[in-house]
Amino acid sequence: MEVERRGELGIIRINNSLGEQKLIAEFANALASLTDTKTLLIDLRNTPSGGNTSVARGIMGHFIDHDRPYQMHVIPYETRVLGPARKFIEFVEPFGARYPGKVYVAGGRWTGSMGEGLMIGFDAIGATTIGSDLAHLLGALSNETIEGSSAKVDLGTEQLFTVNGLPREAYHPQIALERVEVDDQSDPVISAIQRQPDAPGPLTGGA
C-alpha cells in the first residue's frame, strides 16, 4: 500500500493485497494520517488477484455511520440442484474511525474480483467511483484441493450483483474514463477528479 498527500487530496493506493488481513490495520493507520484532507482517492487500479470480503468490509467500514448493504449474492448450485434460489444481501457495518470528506474510488482493467466488489460496494454506500472498464470477472471463487495431491482448483460458486441487481461484471464506474494508466505526463484519474465541481484545492506536495 502507498500513501500520498497532494494538497487537500489524500491518496491510498492498494497494491494487489486485498487478501491480506493485515491490510485492515494498515489501511486504518493510513487513513488516520489523512483525516485532515477534504478529499480521498482510494486507488484500486492494481488489484488483479482479488481478495476476501473481511478485508473489504474492514476498508468500507470507515466510510459509514450505520449498517449498509453493499452487494448481493446468488448461489447457482442451490437453484440447479435443489430448486429454490438462494439469494442474499451482504452488509457492512461501521468499523474504526470514520473519514468525513469526499471519497473517490478508482478502478480499471486490472481491478478484479474483490477489487470489483469494492467498487460496487463503495458505490452502494455513497462514494464516487471513477475509471475505465473493470476486469469483468464472473462472481466469487471457492478453492478446492484435489484428493491425493496438493493441486488446487478454483471453482466459480457464486454470482455477485450490485444491491440493485446489476451483475457485478456489467458494472461501470460512475465517472467513465477511456483509459486509467499513468504516464510520464499525467494520471488520468487525478486529472478527472480535478475537473469535478467539488474538486479539492491545488495538488501541491508529494508522498
N, C-alpha and C positions, 0 to 999 in steps of 0.2 A: 504494500500500500504506500502511496505517496501523498503527501500533504503540501499544499501550496497556498499562498495568500497573494492576491493581486488587488490591492486597494480594498474595496468593500466586498470583493468576491473571494470566498473561500472555496478551495477545490480539494476533493478527496478522490484519488484515483485508486480503484481496486484492481489489482493485477492478478487475475485468474486464481483467486484464493477463497471463493465463496463456499468451499467445502471444508475450510479450516476453522474449527471452533474458536481458536484464539483470536480470530478476526473480530469477534464480537467486542472483546475488551479493547483491542487496538483501535477499532472504529470509534468507540466511546471516548477514548483518550484524544484521538484526532479531532473529533467534533468539539470536545471541551476547549481545544486550543483555538477554535474558530467561532466561538459563541458571540463575539462582538462584531462579526461580519453581518451585513444586511442580506446577502445572497449566498447560497451554497450550491455548488455543482458537484454531484456525485457521478463520477465518470466510470461507466461500466463497459467501455469500448474494448477492453481486453479481458473478457470473461468467457472464453470459448468452452471451458471444461465443466461448466455448471457448478453445482454445489448442493446445499441442503437447506430445507426451509427453516431450521432453527437459526442458522446464521442470517438468513434473510429477515426473519422476524426480529432478531436482535439489532438489525440495522434500522428497519422501518419503525420500530417501536419508539425511536427518539423523535418522531415527527407527528405524533398523535397525542391527544389528551383523553381519549376513550377508545374502547374496543371498536375496531373497524374491519369489515370484510375486505379481503384483498385478492382472492382467487377462488375459482370453482373447480372441483374435481369430479370426474366421471370415471367409474371403473368398468371398462367394457366386458371383462370376464363375467361379471355378475349378470349382465344382460344376455350374453351368449349362452351361458351355462344354466343360470337359474331363472331367467326370465325378467323379473322386476329390475329396473335400473337402480343403480346406487349412485347418487349424486349428492354432493355436499359442498358447502361454502366454508373456506378456512378463514379464520380471523387472526388479526394481530392485535396485541394489547400494548398499552404504553410500557416503555422499558427505558430506564435511566433518565438522564436529563433531556428535556425537550428543547430542540432548536427552534427559535421563534421566527426566523426570517423566511424569505422566499427560497424555494428549493427547485432546482432543475436536476433531471436525471438523464444522462446521455447514454445512447447505445448505438450499435452499428452491426455490420456483418459478423463481427467476432463476439457478439453478445449472444450467448447460447444458454439454453436450459434455464438454470436458476437465475442467470442474468436477465433473461426474458421475463421470468417470473417476477423479479424485482421491478422491471419496467411496468408491467401491468398492475403490480401491487401499488407502486408509488402513484400511478395514475389514479387508482381507486381511492387513495387516501388524500388526494388533492395536490400532489406535486405536478410540475410541468415536465413532460418527457420530451426529449429532443434527439434527433438523429436520423439515420437512414434506415433502410430495411434491416431487420434483425436476422438472426440465423435461421429462424423458422423451424426450430426443432419440434418434433411432434410428441409432446407430452413428457411424462416422467418415466424414468427407468427403474427397474429392480435388478439387483446384481445376484446372479446365481453361480455357484461353483459346481462344475461338472463332477459327478461322483467318481471317485477313484483317481482324481487328478487335481492339480492346483489351477486348472484353467477356469477362467470366469467369463460368463456371458452376460451382457446387458440386454434386458428384455423390456420393451415398452409395455407398461402395465396400467398407465393412467392417461386419460385425456385431460388437458387443462384448458380452462377458459377464463376470460375476464369475469368480473362479478355480474356483468350484463349479458353473459352468454356467448361472447365472441371467442372463437378458438384462439388460443394464445398465438399459434403460428400465423394467424391472419392480422395480428395487431401491428399497427404502425404508430410511431411516436406522434405526439400532438403537433410538434413543430418539425416538419419534414425537411430533411436535407438530402441533396443528391449524393454527397459524399461526406465522410466524417474523419478521414485520415489527415493527420497533422503533417504539414510540410515545413520547409525552412522559413517560409514567409508568414504562415498563419495557422491557427487552429479554427476550422470551420464552426465548431460548436461554440467556442467562446465568442467568435465574431457574431454569430447569430444571437447569442444572449445579449450582446451589446446593442443589437438593433431593436430589442424589445422595449415597449413603452416604460416598463418598470426596471430598466437596466440599472445595474449597480454603478457606482461612481468610477472615476478614472482607474484603469487597471495598471497601477504602478506597483513596483515591488516584485519580489520573486519568492522562491521556496524558502 
